[in-house]
Amino acid sequence: MNWTRTIFAVISVALAGLFLGTAYAQSDSYRWKLAHQWPTVHYYHTAAETFVKRVEERTEGRLRIDIYPAGQLFGMREIPEALINGSLDLGMAADVGYSGYVPTVAVFDLPMLVPDGAAMFRLLSGEFGETLAADLKAKGMTHLAWVDYGPMSFLTGSRAINKPEDLEGLRITVPGGLFAESVAALGGTPVSTPPSDHYIALQRNIVSGILIGPSSMTARKLHEAQKNFTAVNVAWPVHIMTANTAALESLPTELASIVREEARALQDWVAAQTEEQTQKAIAAMSSAGIVVHKVPAEELPQWRAKLLPVHEKFVGQAGPAGKKLLDMATGGK
């Protein structure tokens, strides 16, 4: 059974409200925990369920994996810590969570670093990706998959964002890290709001808008509380799936290989889904009456000029290793 067919099986089971147990051998068996931060309605969770189903089928139940979605076991910033200290076997989290332990990972949050996902994954297929994987490994986490998130864009209320100056004085909720620096560089005020409070904060005008991916806007119905969407690709973050290195290395070689192969299949499936879901989300917002503004290519240099200082802040935080990654991505420009 391939990934597409397994996806359909997983969705069918989820809709029916069933639980499919996998029989497994009592000897030479392993039970892992996989934690991630996304709600069960997000396609990331579907990917995680499919990954688990495939691994359990291919290992004939020798490796069982329990999934804890939506921060039930560990939150975004707790997942990397749990992986490092061994209280978690597998984790999927936003790069913002990992960057607190591996500063170079914040390179994913740099504004205007790449034009699209294809360009990002070309980078990740070479020395750029190998360097980041080595940095994660040095902390006790083995990289398994780069999980495409898509373009970070603005969703706002009464004021449309058509040019950088339109952000002046607006309170914008952000995931933290360099995203906060980007909003500040554009003249806005970055605000940290727990994801569970995003809808209320937008609805009650506690904040003026949010910087987030389009698929998350519609999956969490945030667009219902706002009026304007600006497609500007402030950044193209890539989230990460990692394993506790000791746990992965304790597996027999054939089981570890299956985990790696299915993680790569997850990476490929999510990348395709991200493109599709992003376009669907933008179309859904337009149909719902949201004013959609796509920043023309000829206007992007204006945005880039204001955002470039954030690159310097990253180098200041990540040091020479960060500068090397930035040079790989930009050709030293």
Protein Blocks (a to p, Z undefined) as FASTA:
>chain_A
ZZklmmmmmmmmmmnopacdddddfbhpacdddddfbdfkbmklmmmmmmmmmmmmmnno
maccdddeehlmbcfklmmmmmmnopafbdcddfklmmmmmmmlmmmmpghkbfbfklmm
mmmmmmmlmmmmmmmmmnopacfbdcdebjcddddfkbccfbfklmgopacddebjjllm
mmmmnopacddddfklmmmmmmnomagbdcddfklmmmnommmmpcbdcdehlbacdddd
dddfklmmmpcfklmmmmmmmmmmmmmmmmmmmmmmmmmmmmmmmmnopacddddfklmm
mmmmmmmmmmmmmmmmnommlmmmmmmmnnoZZ
